[in-house]
Amino acid sequence: MTITNRGASDICETALDVLNVTADDLKAGHECDATSKSSLPIVARQGLILRLTRNEDKQRGFVNGALCEVVRSLDGNRIFIARLLGSGNMILIHPMKDDGAVFLPCCYGYATTIRRAQGATLQHGCLFFDNLRHPAVRGYGYVAVSRFKSRAGVYLFGKLRRTDFLPVGPELESEVLERGYESKDSDDEGGCGLEYAHQEEGEAQSDIDETNENLTAQADLDFVF
């Protein structure tokens, strides 16, 4: 999952290259859904993963955001059968027309933006915060990780900030957004909060005072003899 549509498209393009889908293959592909913000034509090759972009048959699972795998082509890159990754149901994908444009109601499913993944349930995946010049607003990381069934299925790639994983909503007075001396662990008993820091500081000063007293006493003793 990425922040930008461009980042998702770049990952899908890289995945196709790894899977030996050539530039010539893409030239012969069929136009994908423009609402996906992807410009990569669809190649109906067995095993390729696609993401549906329209709600065509909710009863069978043909809904926006569902992932499927191409099983068999019936008419080149225009009409083909795919298997939904969630339910295993077979669906028929074919061109549709909207506002004069003819396209397939899908795009490649190797990456998507966090916004488009809202509502999805995933087994495993990777978070890639690709928009480093203009970091994502609050809540993106929180929404992304909540899509996965377990933390073992979440992988992180690139640079992320702790604040990326704050929950959606306004800032709270109790939140600590920056590192600092006054940062306090949420667990008062086991944390390293301000009170604990003061305690350690006091203990360290006591040790220093005791050492100084011992050195002074030793010096006086040496002076007497």
C-alpha positions in Angstrom: 0.0 0.0 0.0 1.2 3.4 -0.9 0.4 7.1 -0.3 0.2 8.2 -4.0 -1.4 6.7 -7.1 1.9 7.2 -8.9 3.7 5.0 -6.3 1.1 2.2 -6.7 1.4 2.4 -10.5 5.2 2.2 -10.3 5.1 -0.9 -8.1 2.6 -2.6 -10.4 4.8 -1.8 -13.4 7.8 -3.3 -11.6 5.8 -6.4 -10.7 4.8 -6.9 -14.3 8.5 -6.6 -15.4 9.5 -9.3 -12.9 6.7 -11.5 -14.3 8.0 -11.0 -17.8 5.2 -8.9 -19.1 7.0 -6.9 -21.8 6.3 -3.5 -23.2 4.9 -5.1 -26.4 2.5 -7.2 -24.2 1.3 -4.0 -22.6 0.8 -2.3 -26.0 -1.5 -5.1 -27.0 -3.4 -4.9 -23.7 -6.9 -3.5 -23.1 -7.5 -0.1 -21.5 -8.1 -0.3 -17.8 -10.6 1.7 -15.7 -9.6 5.4 -15.6 -10.9 5.7 -12.1 -8.0 3.5 -10.9 -5.6 6.4 -11.8 -3.5 3.8 -13.6 -2.3 4.0 -17.2 -1.2 0.3 -17.5 -3.2 -1.7 -20.1 -4.6 -5.0 -18.9 -2.9 -8.2 -20.2 -5.1 -11.2 -19.5 -2.3 -13.6 -18.8 -3.0 -16.6 -16.5 -1.8 -16.0 -13.0 -1.7 -12.2 -13.1 -3.4 -10.4 -10.1 -6.0 -7.7 -10.8 -8.0 -5.4 -8.6 -11.7 -4.8 -9.5 -12.8 -1.2 -9.7 -16.6 -1.5 -10.1 -19.5 -3.0 -8.2 -20.9 -5.3 -10.9 -22.2 -8.4 -9.0 -22.1 -8.0 -5.2 -23.7 -11.4 -4.6 -20.7 -13.2 -6.2 -18.1 -10.7 -4.9 -17.5 -8.6 -8.0 -17.1 -5.4 -6.0 -14.8 -2.5 -6.1 -11.5 -3.3 -4.4 -11.7 -7.1 -4.6 -8.6 -9.0 -5.8 -8.7 -11.7 -8.4 -6.4 -13.9 -10.4 -6.7 -14.4 -14.2 -7.6 -18.0 -15.0 -8.3 -18.2 -18.7 -8.7 -15.8 -21.6 -11.7 -16.2 -23.8 -11.0 -13.3 -26.3 -7.5 -12.1 -26.1 -7.2 -9.3 -23.5 -10.8 -8.3 -23.8 -12.8 -11.1 -22.2 -11.5 -13.5 -19.6 -12.3 -15.6 -16.5 -10.8 -14.7 -13.1 -10.9 -16.3 -9.6 -11.6 -14.1 -6.6 -8.8 -14.4 -4.1 -11.2 -14.1 -1.1 -14.1 -16.4 -1.9 -12.7 -18.4 -4.8 -15.7 -17.5 -6.9 -15.3 -17.4 -10.7 -16.2 -14.1 -12.4 -16.3 -13.0 -16.0 -14.5 -9.8 -16.8 -15.4 -8.0 -20.0 -15.3 -4.4 -21.4 -17.9 -1.9 -20.2 -18.8 1.6 -21.3 -19.1 4.7 -19.3 -19.3 8.3 -20.5 -18.2 7.1 -24.0 -15.1 5.3 -22.8 -14.7 1.5 -23.2 -12.6 -0.1 -20.6 -12.1 -3.2 -18.4 -13.5 -2.7 -14.8 -10.1 -3.5 -13.2 -6.5 -2.6 -12.9 -3.4 -4.5 -11.7 -3.6 -5.5 -8.0 0.0 -5.6 -6.9 -0.3 -2.3 -5.1 -2.9 0.2 -4.2 -3.2 3.4 -2.2 -4.1 3.3 1.5 -7.3 5.3 0.7 -8.5 2.7 -1.8 -7.7 -0.1 0.7 -10.1 1.1 3.3 -12.6 -1.6 4.1 -10.3 -4.4 2.8 -9.2 -7.3 4.9 -5.7 -8.6 4.0 -3.5 -11.5 5.2 -0.2 -9.9 4.4 1.3 -6.9 2.6 3.8 -4.0 2.8 3.4 -0.3 3.6 5.4 2.0 1.4 5.2 5.7 2.3 6.4 6.9 -1.0 5.5 10.6 -0.7 8.5 11.8 1.3 8.5 15.4 0.1 5.0 15.9 1.4 4.5 13.4 4.2 1.1 11.8 4.6 -1.4 13.5 7.0 -2.3 12.0 10.3 -4.0 8.5 10.3 -2.5 7.0 7.1 -0.4 4.4 8.9 -3.1 3.7 11.4 -5.6 3.0 8.7 -3.1 0.9 6.7 -2.1 -1.5 9.5 -5.7 -2.0 10.5 -6.4 -3.7 7.1 -4.3 -6.7 8.1 -5.6 -9.7 10.2 -2.4 -9.9 12.2 0.8 -7.9 12.9 2.8 -10.8 11.5 1.4 -10.0 8.0 2.5 -6.4 8.0 5.8 -5.3 6.5 7.3 -1.8 6.4 9.4 -0.4 3.6 11.2 2.9 3.5 11.1 5.7 6.0 8.1 6.1 8.3 7.4 8.3 11.3 6.0 7.3 14.6 3.3 10.0 14.1 2.1 8.2 11.0 0.5 5.6 13.2 -1.5 8.0 15.4 -5.3 7.3 15.1 -7.5 9.3 12.8 -8.8 12.5 14.4 -7.6 15.7 16.0 -4.5 15.9 18.2 -5.0 15.2 21.9 -3.3 17.1 24.7 -2.0 13.8 26.2 -0.2 12.8 23.0 3.6 13.1 22.8 4.5 13.9 19.2 8.2 14.6 19.6 11.1 13.1 21.6 12.1 15.0 24.7 13.1 14.9 28.3 9.5 15.1 29.5 8.4 12.2 27.3 6.7 9.7 29.6 5.9 6.0 29.0 2.2 5.1 29.1 3.0 2.4 31.7 3.9 4.4 34.8 5.2 1.4 36.7 7.5 0.0 34.0 8.2 3.1 31.9 11.0 5.6 32.0 9.0 8.7 32.7 9.9 12.0 34.2 9.5 10.9 37.8 11.7 7.9 37.2 14.3 10.1 35.5 14.3 12.5 38.4 14.7 9.5 40.8 17.7 8.2 38.8 19.2 11.7 38.7 18.9 12.0 42.5 20.4 8.6 43.0 23.3 9.4 40.8 23.9 12.7 42.6 23.9 10.8 46.0 26.6 8.5 44.6 28.7 11.5 43.6 28.3 13.2 47.0 29.3 10.0 48.8 32.4 9.5 46.6 33.4 13.1 47.2 33.1 12.6 51.0 35.2 9.4 50.9 37.9 11.2 48.9 37.9 14.1 51.3 38.2 11.8 54.3 41.0 9.9 52.7 42.9 13.2 51.9 42.5 14.3 55.6 43.8 11.0 56.8 46.9 11.1 54.5 47.6 14.7 55.7 47.5 13.6 59.4 50.1 10.9 58.8 
